[in-house]
């Protein structure tokens, strides 16, 4: 914790260098809101606490000291400097040729470097090497920016540094934390390993025990004391800690405002830290324009994707929902960059006051959706609840880790409330099924023409505010329901129809 002045920061750098080769990792914590030349004593006098100090320390990236290398042993050329660079930083840096970026080992994970640190280090080594064993002419050449760029280009191809994106985050059951790695298979923490190639971490280190009374009370109130529901939520949150998507499921939480939806989703996403990503709701609902593939590019590598605030009357983008939750390969690109492919590792959790419309009610969608209602408003709302829960994040993370283990052992055990709410939602959305119940006689001995059936459906859909669609789509939907195509139904020569149903003799609209 350096003093807040240049000598203090310089001393901190010198301490870091002196520890090179003696410690595995270290942190340099710059305290906030210090006066000029202020130190930790001043911070404590202003009300700083040990708990806050720990929280600040958890956020600081861990550093691995650079290796001690005799720079003078290398020739003062671009290639020689690149070799010296490799010798000094082989354990600290990787260059991803797919994304064109350096990654630095931060002690707990590999962090994408966005400040041209490698270029800066190339210049630093060049100055050291030139000052130790070269003449003035060579020094002038090596001082040029082009020389540093050349050194960096050489270094990018060094076998110690060169990797592709396929190397990162390959184990779906390892979870990065600020001071180590949790193996979700066992729930145990261990020292972070460079060879795991983890690039993300959660926001806090997990507590030893899931002692989170405020969180427990919040869930009890939000679910009406439904212990099956609370267990399901714990398993779902644990599932979201993993990079596994075998459930092919999404969670949609609905209900009026002020019932805890946002508190729940913000707390879970906040704890997941780098593993969580927020997406615009437009990514998941249909619109009249095509979305740019950068929407999907930004979700690569996430383990949880959240979205909120659904508008009444908006339909799901059903093909995209199936694609994102089905384990299919996604093709995406960032703005003005090439297309790339990836397999999603994220789970979708969406909250809203309104349930979007579902046009296609089939088994594929039934398998994916889990509908959960947060419909109870607290008698005494706590506007600081979300802030108070932050103190319990480490314990809540432990609660989630235990949920991940439960999920691995038992899967997502859906409570009766989720099963019923999901069934009710699909019943509401199944307008074709409502038409069959209302306007048709359904029995193996019945048959009718496609023309008569489609005319009846069109009238029903129009009155229900549902999209009519084409006759071809209508016929396909009937076949998926098990109705069989036939010729000459009811003696109507030359016409096609379906066996298994007929339009009721009396118009359904007159009943």
C-alpha positions as CSV (number, residue, x, y, z in Angstrom):
1,X,0.0,0.0,0.0
2,X,2.2,2.9,-1.2
3,X,1.9,6.4,0.0
4,X,0.0,8.7,-2.3
5,X,3.0,10.4,-3.9
6,X,5.7,9.7,-6.5
7,X,8.3,8.5,-3.9
8,X,5.8,6.2,-2.4
9,X,4.8,4.6,-5.7
10,X,8.5,4.3,-6.7
11,X,9.3,2.6,-3.5
12,X,6.4,0.1,-4.1
13,X,7.9,-0.7,-7.5
14,X,11.3,-1.3,-5.9
15,X,9.8,-3.6,-3.4
16,X,8.1,-5.6,-6.2
17,X,11.4,-5.9,-8.0
18,X,13.2,-7.0,-4.9
19,X,10.7,-9.8,-4.3
20,X,11.3,-11.2,-7.8
21,X,12.0,-14.9,-7.4
22,X,11.1,-14.9,-3.7
23,X,7.3,-14.9,-3.8
24,X,4.8,-16.5,-6.2
25,X,2.5,-13.5,-6.4
26,X,1.8,-10.1,-4.9
27,X,-0.6,-7.2,-4.9
28,X,0.0,-3.5,-4.9
29,X,-3.1,-1.8,-3.4
30,X,-3.6,1.9,-4.0
31,X,-6.0,3.2,-1.4
32,X,-8.8,5.5,-2.6
33,X,-9.4,9.1,-1.5
34,X,-6.0,9.6,0.1
35,X,-4.6,13.1,0.5
36,X,-1.3,14.0,-1.1
37,X,1.4,12.0,0.7
38,X,-1.3,10.2,2.6
39,X,-0.9,6.6,3.7
40,X,-3.0,3.8,5.3
41,X,-3.1,5.6,8.6
42,X,-4.9,8.5,7.0
43,X,-7.3,6.1,5.3
44,X,-8.2,4.5,8.6
45,X,-8.7,7.8,10.3
46,X,-11.2,8.7,7.5
47,X,-13.4,5.7,8.5
48,X,-11.7,2.8,6.6
49,X,-12.3,-0.6,8.1
50,X,-10.6,-4.0,7.9
51,X,-13.5,-5.4,6.0
52,X,-13.4,-2.6,3.4
53,X,-9.6,-3.1,3.2
54,X,-10.1,-6.8,2.4
55,X,-12.7,-5.9,-0.2
56,X,-10.4,-3.5,-1.9
57,X,-7.5,-6.0,-1.8
58,X,-9.8,-8.7,-3.5
59,X,-10.2,-6.4,-6.4
60,X,-6.5,-5.8,-7.0
61,X,-4.9,-7.9,-9.7
62,X,-2.2,-10.2,-8.4
63,X,1.2,-9.8,-10.0
64,X,3.9,-12.4,-10.6
65,X,7.4,-10.8,-10.5
66,X,9.4,-11.0,-13.7
67,X,12.2,-13.5,-13.8
68,X,15.8,-12.3,-13.1
69,X,17.7,-12.3,-16.4
70,X,21.2,-11.1,-17.2
71,X,20.3,-8.7,-20.0
72,X,23.9,-8.1,-21.0
73,X,24.1,-11.7,-22.3
74,X,22.0,-10.8,-25.4
75,X,23.1,-8.9,-28.5
76,X,21.7,-5.3,-28.9
77,X,19.6,-6.1,-31.9
78,X,15.8,-6.4,-32.4
79,X,16.1,-10.1,-32.4
80,X,18.4,-10.1,-29.4
81,X,16.1,-7.8,-27.4
82,X,13.2,-10.1,-28.4
83,X,15.1,-13.1,-27.0
84,X,15.8,-11.2,-23.8
85,X,12.2,-10.2,-23.6
86,X,11.2,-13.9,-24.0
87,X,13.6,-15.0,-21.3
88,X,12.4,-12.4,-18.8
89,X,8.6,-12.6,-19.4
90,X,8.0,-16.2,-20.6
91,X,6.0,-17.0,-17.5
92,X,4.1,-13.7,-17.5
93,X,2.8,-13.2,-21.1
94,X,1.0,-14.9,-23.9
95,X,0.1,-13.5,-27.3
96,X,-3.2,-14.7,-28.8
97,X,-2.9,-14.7,-32.6
98,X,-6.7,-15.1,-33.1
99,X,-7.6,-11.8,-31.3
100,X,-4.3,-10.0,-31.8
101,X,-3.8,-9.3,-28.1
102,X,-1.4,-9.9,-25.3
103,X,-2.5,-11.6,-22.1
104,X,-0.7,-11.0,-18.8
105,X,-0.6,-13.5,-15.9
106,X,-2.2,-11.6,-13.0
107,X,-1.6,-14.2,-10.3
108,X,-5.1,-15.6,-10.4
109,X,-5.9,-15.5,-14.1
110,X,-4.7,-14.4,-17.5
111,X,-5.8,-10.9,-18.1
112,X,-6.1,-9.3,-21.6
113,X,-3.7,-6.4,-21.7
114,X,-5.1,-3.3,-23.2
115,X,-2.5,-0.6,-22.4
116,X,0.3,-1.9,-24.7
117,X,2.3,-3.1,-21.7
118,X,4.3,-5.5,-23.9
119,X,5.5,-2.6,-26.1
120,X,6.5,-0.7,-23.0
121,X,8.4,-3.6,-21.7
122,X,10.1,-4.0,-25.0
123,X,11.3,-0.4,-24.8
124,X,12.5,-0.9,-21.2
125,X,14.6,-4.0,-22.1
126,X,16.0,-2.2,-25.1
127,X,17.1,0.7,-23.0
128,X,18.7,-1.7,-20.4
129,X,20.5,-3.7,-23.1
130,X,21.7,-0.8,-25.1
131,X,23.0,1.1,-22.1
132,X,25.0,-2.0,-21.0
133,X,26.8,-3.1,-24.2
134,X,26.4,-0.9,-27.3
135,X,27.8,2.2,-28.9
136,X,26.0,5.5,-29.5
137,X,24.9,4.7,-33.0
138,X,23.2,1.4,-32.0
139,X,21.6,3.2,-29.0
140,X,20.1,5.8,-31.4
141,X,18.7,3.1,-33.6
142,X,17.2,1.0,-30.7
143,X,15.6,4.2,-29.3
144,X,13.3,4.5,-32.3
145,X,9.7,3.5,-31.9
146,X,10.0,1.3,-35.0
147,X,12.7,-0.7,-33.2
148,X,10.4,-1.4,-30.2
149,X,7.6,-2.4,-32.6
150,X,10.0,-4.8,-34.4
151,X,11.0,-6.3,-31.1
152,X,7.4,-6.8,-30.2
153,X,6.7,-8.4,-33.6
154,X,9.6,-10.8,-33.0
155,X,8.3,-11.6,-29.5
156,X,4.8,-12.4,-30.7
157,X,6.0,-15.4,-32.7
158,X,8.2,-16.8,-29.9
159,X,7.0,-20.3,-28.9
160,X,6.9,-19.2,-25.2
161,X,4.3,-16.6,-26.0
162,X,2.3,-17.7,-29.1
163,X,-1.1,-19.2,-28.5
164,X,-4.6,-19.2,-30.1
165,X,-8.0,-18.6,-28.5
166,X,-8.6,-22.3,-28.2
167,X,-6.3,-22.5,-25.2
168,X,-8.4,-20.3,-22.9
169,X,-11.0,-21.5,-20.3
170,X,-11.2,-25.0,-21.5
171,X,-12.3,-26.7,-18.3
172,X,-16.0,-25.8,-17.6
173,X,-15.8,-26.9,-14.0
174,X,-12.9,-24.6,-12.9
175,X,-13.9,-21.3,-11.5
176,X,-11.4,-18.4,-11.2
177,X,-11.5,-16.3,-8.0
178,X,-9.4,-13.3,-6.9
179,X,-6.9,-15.5,-5.0
180,X,-7.2,-18.9,-6.6
181,X,-9.3,-21.5,-8.4
182,X,-12.3,-23.5,-7.2
183,X,-12.7,-26.9,-8.6
184,X,-16.5,-27.2,-8.8
185,X,-16.3,-31.0,-9.0
186,X,-15.2,-31.0,-5.3
187,X,-16.1,-27.4,-4.2
188,X,-12.5,-27.1,-3.0
189,X,-10.2,-24.1,-3.6
190,X,-6.6,-24.4,-4.7
191,X,-3.8,-22.2,-5.9
192,X,-4.3,-20.7,-9.4
193,X,-2.2,-22.4,-12.1
194,X,-1.0,-20.8,-15.2
195,X,-1.5,-24.0,-17.2
196,X,-5.3,-23.8,-16.5
197,X,-5.4,-20.7,-18.8
198,X,-8.3,-19.1,-17.0
199,X,-9.1,-15.6,-18.2
200,X,-11.9,-14.6,-15.9
201,X,-12.7,-14.6,-12.2
202,X,-15.7,-14.0,-9.9
203,X,-15.8,-10.8,-7.9
204,X,-14.9,-12.2,-4.5
205,X,-13.2,-15.1,-2.8
206,X,-15.7,-17.6,-1.4
207,X,-16.3,-17.8,2.3
208,X,-15.7,-21.0,4.1
209,X,-19.4,-21.4,5.0
210,X,-22.6,-20.1,3.3
211,X,-23.6,-18.0,6.3
212,X,-25.8,-15.3,4.6
213,X,-28.8,-14.6,6.7
214,X,-29.9,-11.5,4.7
215,X,-29.8,-13.5,1.5
216,X,-31.6,-16.4,3.1
217,X,-34.4,-14.1,4.4
218,X,-34.7,-12.4,1.0
219,X,-35.2,-15.7,-0.8
220,X,-37.6,-16.9,1.9
221,X,-39.8,-13.8,1.4
222,X,-39.5,-13.7,-2.4
223,X,-40.6,-17.3,-2.8
224,X,-43.1,-17.4,0.0
225,X,-41.0,-19.9,2.0
226,X,-41.0,-22.4,-0.8
227,X,-37.9,-24.5,0.1
228,X,-38.1,-26.5,-3.2
229,X,-37.9,-23.2,-5.1
230,X,-35.0,-22.0,-3.0
231,X,-33.1,-25.3,-3.7
232,X,-33.8,-24.9,-7.4
233,X,-32.5,-21.3,-7.4
234,X,-29.4,-22.5,-5.6
235,X,-28.8,-25.3,-8.2
236,X,-29.5,-22.8,-11.0
237,X,-27.0,-20.3,-9.7
238,X,-24.5,-23.1,-9.2
239,X,-25.1,-24.3,-12.8
240,X,-24.4,-20.7,-13.9
241,X,-20.9,-20.9,-12.2
242,X,-20.0,-23.6,-14.7
243,X,-19.2,-23.4,-18.4
244,X,-21.5,-26.4,-19.0
245,X,-24.7,-25.9,-20.9
246,X,-26.1,-29.5,-21.0
247,X,-29.5,-28.4,-19.6
248,X,-30.2,-26.3,-22.7
249,X,-32.4,-24.2,-20.4
250,X,-33.2,-20.6,-19.7
251,X,-34.8,-19.0,-16.6
252,X,-37.4,-16.3,-17.0
253,X,-38.4,-14.5,-13.8
254,X,-41.5,-12.4,-14.1
255,X,-43.6,-10.3,-11.8
256,X,-44.6,-6.7,-11.0
257,X,-42.0,-4.2,-9.9
258,X,-40.6,-4.1,-6.4
259,X,-40.7,-7.9,-5.8
260,X,-37.0,-8.7,-5.8
261,X,-36.4,-9.7,-9.4
262,X,-33.7,-7.1,-9.9
263,X,-32.1,-7.7,-6.5
264,X,-31.8,-11.3,-7.3
265,X,-30.4,-11.0,-10.8
266,X,-28.0,-8.1,-9.9
267,X,-26.6,-9.9,-6.9
268,X,-26.0,-13.1,-8.8
269,X,-24.5,-11.3,-11.8
270,X,-22.4,-9.1,-9.5
271,X,-20.9,-12.1,-7.8
272,X,-20.0,-13.8,-11.1
273,X,-18.0,-10.8,-12.0
274,X,-16.1,-11.4,-15.2
275,X,-18.2,-14.5,-16.0
276,X,-21.4,-12.4,-16.3
277,X,-22.5,-10.4,-19.2
278,X,-25.5,-8.2,-19.7
279,X,-27.3,-8.1,-23.0
280,X,-29.9,-5.9,-24.5
281,X,-33.4,-7.4,-24.4
282,X,-33.6,-6.8,-28.2
283,X,-31.1,-9.6,-28.6
284,X,-33.8,-12.1,-27.5
285,X,-37.1,-10.6,-28.9
286,X,-38.2,-10.4,-32.5
287,X,-37.9,-7.1,-34.3
288,X,-38.3,-5.8,-37.8
289,X,-34.5,-5.4,-38.4
290,X,-31.6,-7.8,-38.2
291,X,-29.4,-7.5,-35.2
292,X,-25.6,-6.9,-35.8
293,X,-23.6,-10.1,-35.0
294,X,-21.6,-8.1,-32.5
295,X,-24.5,-8.7,-30.1
296,X,-23.5,-12.4,-30.0
297,X,-19.8,-11.7,-30.2
298,X,-19.9,-9.9,-26.8
299,X,-21.3,-13.0,-25.2
300,X,-18.4,-15.3,-25.9
301,X,-16.8,-16.8,-22.8
302,X,-19.6,-15.6,-20.4
303,X,-21.2,-18.2,-18.1
304,X,-24.2,-16.1,-17.3
305,X,-26.0,-13.7,-19.6
306,X,-28.7,-11.5,-18.2
307,X,-31.4,-9.3,-19.7
308,X,-34.3,-7.4,-18.3
309,X,-37.4,-5.2,-18.8
310,X,-39.5,-7.0,-21.4
311,X,-42.1,-4.9,-23.2
312,X,-45.7,-6.1,-23.3
313,X,-46.7,-7.7,-26.5
314,X,-43.2,-8.4,-27.8
315,X,-42.6,-11.9,-29.2
316,X,-39.5,-14.0,-28.5
317,X,-36.9,-14.3,-31.3
318,X,-37.5,-18.1,-31.2
319,X,-34.8,-19.2,-33.6
320,X,-32.2,-17.3,-31.7
321,X,-33.4,-18.6,-28.3
322,X,-33.1,-22.2,-29.6
323,X,-29.7,-21.4,-31.1
324,X,-28.3,-19.8,-27.9
325,X,-29.6,-22.5,-25.6
326,X,-29.1,-25.6,-27.8
327,X,-25.4,-26.0,-27.7
328,X,-25.0,-25.0,-31.4
329,X,-21.9,-23.3,-32.7
330,X,-22.5,-19.5,-32.9
331,X,-21.1,-17.4,-35.8
332,X,-20.4,-13.7,-34.8
333,X,-18.0,-10.9,-35.3
334,X,-17.1,-7.6,-33.7
335,X,-17.5,-4.3,-35.5
336,X,-15.2,-4.1,-38.6
337,X,-13.6,-7.5,-37.7
338,X,-13.7,-10.9,-39.3
339,X,-16.4,-13.5,-38.4
340,X,-15.5,-16.2,-35.8
341,X,-17.2,-19.2,-34.3
342,X,-17.7,-20.3,-30.7
343,X,-19.8,-22.7,-28.7
344,X,-21.8,-20.9,-25.9
345,X,-20.8,-21.5,-22.3
346,X,-23.5,-19.1,-20.9
347,X,-26.9,-19.6,-19.4
348,X,-29.7,-17.1,-20.0
349,X,-31.5,-15.5,-17.1
350,X,-34.1,-12.9,-18.1
351,X,-36.4,-10.9,-15.9
352,X,-39.4,-8.8,-16.8
353,X,-42.8,-7.5,-15.8
354,X,-44.4,-9.1,-18.9
355,X,-44.0,-12.5,-20.5
356,X,-43.1,-12.2,-24.2
357,X,-45.3,-13.9,-26.8
358,X,-44.3,-17.4,-28.0
359,X,-45.6,-18.2,-31.5
360,X,-44.2,-21.7,-31.7
361,X,-45.3,-24.0,-28.9
362,X,-43.2,-27.2,-29.4
363,X,-41.2,-29.7,-27.4
364,X,-38.0,-27.9,-28.1
365,X,-39.2,-24.7,-26.5
366,X,-40.9,-26.6,-23.6
367,X,-37.6,-28.2,-22.7
368,X,-35.8,-24.8,-22.7
369,X,-38.1,-22.6,-20.6
370,X,-38.3,-22.4,-16.9
371,X,-40.8,-19.8,-15.8
372,X,-40.6,-18.5,-12.2
373,X,-42.8,-15.9,-10.6
374,X,-41.6,-13.4,-8.1
375,X,-45.0,-12.0,-7.2
376,X,-44.7,-11.1,-3.5
377,X,-44.0,-7.6,-2.5
378,X,-42.4,-7.0,0.9
379,X,-44.6,-5.1,3.4
380,X,-41.6,-3.0,4.3
381,X,-39.3,-2.5,1.2
382,X,-35.7,-2.1,2.0
383,X,-34.1,0.4,-0.5
384,X,-30.6,-0.6,0.7
385,X,-31.2,-4.4,0.4
386,X,-29.0,-4.8,-2.6
387,X,-26.2,-2.8,-1.0
388,X,-26.5,-4.7,2.3
389,X,-26.2,-8.0,0.4
390,X,-22.8,-7.0,-0.9
391,X,-21.3,-7.8,2.5
392,X,-22.6,-11.3,2.1
393,X,-21.3,-11.9,-1.4
394,X,-18.5,-14.3,-0.3
395,X,-21.0,-16.4,1.7
396,X,-23.5,-16.3,-1.2
397,X,-20.8,-17.5,-3.5
398,X,-20.2,-20.4,-1.2
399,X,-24.0,-21.1,-1.3
400,X,-23.8,-21.0,-5.1
401,X,-20.8,-23.4,-5.2
402,X,-22.7,-25.9,-3.1
403,X,-25.6,-25.4,-5.6
404,X,-23.1,-26.4,-8.4
405,X,-22.3,-29.6,-6.6
406,X,-26.0,-30.3,-6.0
407,X,-26.7,-29.7,-9.7
408,X,-23.9,-32.1,-10.7
409,X,-25.3,-34.8,-8.4
410,X,-29.0,-34.3,-9.1
411,X,-29.5,-32.0,-12.0
412,X,-32.0,-29.1,-12.0
413,X,-34.8,-30.4,-9.7
414,X,-37.7,-28.2,-10.9
415,X,-40.2,-27.4,-8.1
416,X,-43.9,-27.7,-8.5
417,X,-44.2,-23.9,-8.7
418,X,-41.9,-23.7,-11.8
419,X,-43.5,-26.7,-13.5
420,X,-47.0,-25.2,-13.0
421,X,-46.0,-21.7,-14.1
422,X,-44.2,-23.0,-17.2
423,X,-47.2,-25.2,-18.1
424,X,-49.5,-22.3,-17.6
425,X,-47.4,-20.1,-19.8
426,X,-47.3,-22.6,-22.7
427,X,-51.1,-23.1,-22.4
428,X,-51.6,-19.3,-22.7
429,X,-49.3,-19.2,-25.7
430,X,-50.7,-22.3,-27.5
431,X,-53.3,-20.5,-29.6
432,X,-53.4,-23.4,-32.1
433,X,-54.2,-25.7,-29.2
434,X,-57.0,-23.3,-28.1
435,X,-58.4,-23.4,-31.7
436,X,-58.4,-27.2,-31.7
437,X,-60.3,-27.2,-28.4
438,X,-62.7,-24.5,-29.4
439,X,-63.4,-24.9,-33.1
440,X,-62.7,-28.5,-33.9
441,X,-63.9,-32.0,-33.2
442,X,-60.7,-34.1,-32.7
443,X,-61.1,-37.8,-33.2
444,X,-59.4,-40.5,-35.4
445,X,-62.6,-40.9,-37.5
446,X,-62.9,-37.2,-38.4
447,X,-61.3,-35.5,-41.5
448,X,-61.6,-32.2,-43.2
449,X,-60.1,-30.2,-46.0
450,X,-57.0,-28.0,-45.5
451,X,-59.0,-25.2,-47.0
452,X,-61.8,-25.4,-44.4
453,X,-59.4,-25.9,-41.5
454,X,-57.2,-23.0,-42.5
455,X,-60.2,-20.7,-43.0
456,X,-61.4,-21.6,-39.5
457,X,-57.9,-21.1,-38.0
458,X,-57.5,-17.7,-39.8
459,X,-60.7,-16.4,-38.3
460,X,-59.8,-17.7,-34.8
461,X,-56.3,-16.3,-35.0
462,X,-57.5,-12.9,-36.2
463,X,-60.0,-12.6,-33.3
464,X,-57.2,-13.7,-30.8
465,X,-54.7,-11.2,-32.1
466,X,-52.4,-14.0,-33.2
467,X,-50.4,-14.0,-36.4
468,X,-52.2,-16.1,-39.0
469,X,-49.2,-17.3,-40.9
470,X,-49.2,-19.1,-44.2
471,X,-51.2,-22.2,-45.1
472,X,-47.9,-24.1,-45.5
473,X,-46.9,-23.2,-41.9
474,X,-50.4,-24.1,-40.7
475,X,-50.2,-27.6,-42.3
476,X,-46.8,-28.2,-40.8
477,X,-48.0,-27.3,-37.4
478,X,-50.9,-29.8,-37.7
479,X,-48.5,-32.5,-38.8
480,X,-46.4,-31.8,-35.7
481,X,-49.5,-32.3,-33.6
482,X,-49.9,-35.8,-35.1
483,X,-52.6,-35.2,-37.6
484,X,-52.2,-37.1,-40.9
485,X,-52.3,-35.7,-44.4
486,X,-55.0,-37.3,-46.6
487,X,-56.6,-36.9,-50.0
488,X,-60.2,-36.4,-50.9
489,X,-61.4,-35.7,-47.3
490,X,-65.1,-35.9,-46.8
491,X,-65.4,-36.9,-50.5
492,X,-64.0,-33.6,-51.7
493,X,-62.3,-34.9,-54.8
494,X,-59.0,-33.4,-55.8
495,X,-58.5,-31.7,-52.4
496,X,-56.0,-32.3,-49.7
497,X,-56.9,-32.4,-46.0
498,X,-56.1,-33.9,-42.6
499,X,-57.4,-37.0,-40.8
500,X,-58.1,-36.8,-37.1
501,X,-60.0,-33.5,-36.9
502,X,-62.8,-31.5,-38.5
503,X,-64.2,-28.0,-38.1
504,X,-67.2,-28.1,-35.9
505,X,-70.5,-27.8,-37.8
506,X,-71.5,-24.7,-35.8
507,X,-69.2,-21.8,-36.0
508,X,-67.1,-21.5,-32.8
509,X,-67.7,-17.7,-32.9
510,X,-71.4,-18.3,-32.5
511,X,-71.1,-20.5,-29.5
